[in-house]
Every structure is written in structure tokens, then in C-alpha cells.
């Protein structure tokens, strides 16, 4: 065998770093989708919005071919902005809940809203008149 030839079969000019990327994609995407769906269904709005903002902005920048060096400069700024917005929204939600004296929760006990629940009708109002 000539020294310049590869030892295995020739993968062709369009071969990537792996011959079978599907298992790698599935190993990362299935748990990611499962955990993301579980987290987003239980997390309050002020956590979900900044996370989506960061992921979508950075993905969009990469989609329009922003160079890696520029993206490496922009990414920390976007991340810190997302965390700052998250903290601001969390403090705002805490202040509003304290002002209304109410915390709306679901079965898991995680705060999901900041608006007060409507008051239940009094016993006299249930007469149907």
C-alpha cells in the first residue's frame, strides 16, 4: 500500500467528521427536548423568556453567518443581559406578589403567576337571585 493512501475505505469527498451523525444527534436532542419541556412547563415566565431570548438571539446570529470571533464577543454580553433581565423580572414579580399578598401556585408549589385570584363569592351571593 502506498504511504499516502488511507488505510480504510475511501469515504468520499463529502464525508464529515463522523460517518453516522444520527446517533450523536439523538443522544443530545431527546434528553434535551424532554428536560426542556419539563422545565418550561413548570418554570415561571420570568425564567423562560430570558432563556429563550439568549438562545434565539445567538442561534440567529450564527444563522446569518456572524464570524466566530464576533460571536465570542457578543455571547457573554447577551448572556449577562439575559441574566440581568431575569433578576429584574424576578424582583418585580416578588414585589407584586407582596403588594397583592397573594402567590398563585400549581400542584408543585412553584409560583406561576403574579395576578391575584378572583375572590370567591360569599354564601349570600350563592342563592341564585
N, C-alpha and C positions, 0 to 999 in steps of 0.2 A: 504494500500500500504506500503510495506517495506520502511524504510528510505533510503536505499542505492540505490533504483531504480530511474531512471529519470522519471519526470512527463509526458513527451510527448512520442510519438512513438520512438522506437529504430531506429536510422538512420543507423546502421550497422557499421562494423569495418573500412570501407574505407571512411567514411564521413569526409568531410573537415569542415572548419570553417563556411561555408555557404552551404545551400542545393542547391542554384541556383546561380552559379558564372557568368552565361552568361549575365544577365543584367548589372552587375558591369563592366564586360569586355567591353560591347558595349558602356556603358556610358563614359568610358575613351578612347576607341580606335577610335570611329567615329569622335568626335571633334579633337582628336589628329592627325588623318590622314588628315582630312580636313584642319586644320590650318597648319600642316607641309607641305602639298602640296602647299598651297597658299604662304607660306613664302619662300619655296625653289625655287619656280618658279620666284620670284621677287628679291630675295636677291643675292648680288654678290657672286662670287666664294669664296672670302676670308672669308666670314662668314659661308658658308655651309661646307667647308672642315674641319675646326676645330671642328665644332659641330658634324659632323659625326665621326671624329676621337675619340672624347671623348666618345660618346655613344657606338660605336662599340668596342672600347678597354675595357670599363668597362663591357659591356654585355659579351664579350668573356671571360674575366677573371672570371665572375660569372659562365659562362657555363662550364668552366674547373674546377669548384669546388674550387676556391680560397676561403679560410676562410673569414668570415665577418670582423674579426679584421684586416686582411691584406688588404682587400678591402677598409676598412675605412681609412687606412693609404695611400693607393695608389690613391684613388679617388681625394683628394684635389690636389695632385701633377699633376695628369692627367688634371684636370680642369684648374689649373693655367697655365700649358703648352699650353693647347688649347687656352686660352685667350691671352697668350703671342704671340703665332703664329698668331692669328687673328689680333692683333695690329700691328705686324711686317708686315703682308701682306697688311693691310690697308694703312700703311705709304708708303710701296713700291708702291702700286697702285696709291696713291696720287702723289708721286714723278714722276712716269712715265707719268701720265696724264699731270702734269705740264710741263714736259720736251717736250712732244709732242704738248702741247697746245690744247688738244682735250679731250672731255669726251663723250664717246658713251653711249647713254641712250635709253630706250624704252619709250613707251607712258606714263608710270607712272612717268618718270623723275628720276628714280633710276639708278645710274651708274651700268652698267653691264659688261663693258669691259675696257681694258686699251690700246688696239691697236688702232692706228689712222685709220680712214675710208679712203678708196681709194679716190683720187682726182677725181672730175667729169671731163669728157673730155671738152676741150674748144670748142667754137662754130665752129671754123675752122676744128676741128677734126671730126665733125659730118657729113661731106659732103659725106662720104661713099667711098672715094677714097683710 
